Amino acid sequence: MAPIPWGKFPTVAEHQLARRWLQFTANIGRAPNTIDAYGRAVEDHLRFCEAQGTDPLLARADTVAAWIRDMLDRPPRQRSRSLPLPRTETGLANATIQQRLVAVRSFYEYLVEDGLREQNPVRQGQAGRGGRRPRQGLVRHIEQVPWIPNEDVWQRILTACATGSLRNRLMVTLAYDGALRREELVQLDVEDFEPAHRLIHLRAETTKSQRAREVAFGITSSQLFVAYLRERRARFGRIDGPLFRSTSNRNYGAPLGASSWSKAVEGIARRAEAARLSTHTFRHLRLTDLARADWTIDQIAQYAGHRDLATTMRYIHLSGRELAARFHRANTTINADRERLLASLLEER
């Protein structure tokens, strides 16, 4: 059976049906991050049901609605006490609630398929395709524009990075160059690199889409990579496997975890006074820069590892000044053409 860190979701582990469902989900090959997100979501739902004195086998739509209300009224958590973040007055983020509903819907669907419930209490939205009438889900989906730093903030971020360790500096440049997700970055292996062509071969098992892909890295990353390998060899000896290693006394030499990278980025954000910086910001900025370089949407999607072009469209966005500049350039060209045609009226016939 696929291993599951049951300590992260003790209520799910103790609930026989929920435990069976999560183990089933893991056994059919869902990514570890998906299992983690699903486990946390159903853990939250089961705790709410327990507080309400409701058995999940008997839970109705109004129980789900009450749970949604609770999430909407719940104050969001901050990543760090020392790093204030922009946040709504109350309520978990819309994306978090959507993710939890997907997981809990999957749990109840499992119970329905097992004949333990007649219907799923978590209503699913339906797109208006093929002549069907669209149906709104339980929570309206709010599309947030990903944040990317402007040039001044980006310079502050790089200045803050420059004071960090050689390992962290390399991680920043690779995260940007390859538009890498956090989990893809920390799971890089020494053998994934092809230095002669400055390529990284991302293994399918490390990617969110479970599809292998290749990304490139620049000259700065190449130089930092060589320097880090020398430092790594001096610290830990000649070892293969995961590239990035912990230097803490507790986990000295162990592969670096995703949470450790998140904490490192929090430190950069604090020093740069860029509260909205996250591990995903480097990916957002790189994909936007590829759009600025006039890459096609298909090329950007391939580089990012997106299955759906709509996902890529949500990731890339140009600033208002860039859009205004493009508008004025286009307008100038159109006006010149119009003026040339109007000039024909000057000629007497």
Steps between C-alpha positions, in 0.01 A plus 500: 500500500608856435648662813295777665621729782200429724639721776406806295129412509424302818120533471507348151729223627255412780191514275481159330320616185707815455819300549389247236415780257834679538693173471299415185579845357871451567502147360361607163805721450400851609800725561625534861407870501144410400480242778626759746245762386213250495592367843512847655167597340309195624673531838351849529156382388493204739598722791217738412252210480624374836451842657147512356420146616441387140590160358648540148283210386195709586632845411271702275555801279425737788792349696730571206358852475565559871860378453544742209365783716749407769788518249375833367495645853826344614802735518768398249835380629820693439810327375716666765434713806789727404379546141168685471306401190216669312183312591128532494326607820358153559479168328732251337613572146252413226753261342544319833126453543465378140780249554342368820162461334655293220660269756188460713289443187739216410463351849121501482505366144702207633231435761229516232684253276546270800124502557533672838319817390227566246632831373789742527417805718769713332339643190725536197483788256435433133619693197241604243627283216326281247171680546496440876408776740793607719466425868681695770704301752467552873765773506551746216847475354697824534788541257793681658774650282836351603732758652835569338750762618569817305860585414567690824366219720682237292826687555436503875431127491826429317692722742350306791589170328862609459552479878379141511688172474639372172240223504210743539633732231516206259147397595370851425662512155385148409146566626485803271685357196303177492167642627516220756238417758623466858481119499672477161786716626572316825483159327765583240764232473863548402444274199204710380741764370660514156754781555638495143162614364382672819195273521311344789310176440201502736394147585129419471472392864614843621253706294141592583370372164701177528656577161872539439622821339818695438580855606807719450722699732716804437865591535465626859330176607771302321778679691317468833436130427872428454589698812232326707614155388849583627361624832268198525787258442708672768213479750349160432751314284434349161132406515242467225125531539312816603695814411399725787604389848420630848775662703307510827636304796182296526485387135859552389553358151136390456307604187353846540124500560238724339421670832866597543497673162179683594666628818803614299273700267320650800838626618568654158156664501563646845840644407368636168182638659302311237220345704330337200807308388450123506674195357263520202589861417813398311288271279242773438766750404681265262181404314405867474847583368462230234176668393685833488753330273213411263499126564175340384252379759567140392875541553446653844259222597754237396775670699275531806372143478135602472245263350240774453573826317246673723734435793786665313283803425438544873871492571626762258403864506660819384508820704273792423794701367600219264145465369474878458828510307381222270170681452671826402737321260207325335298820495787692341529241224126501435484881499790516254317264265179698535682827436665356190161399361346836586786675324359371176226760540758773447535398141259656255345262256 
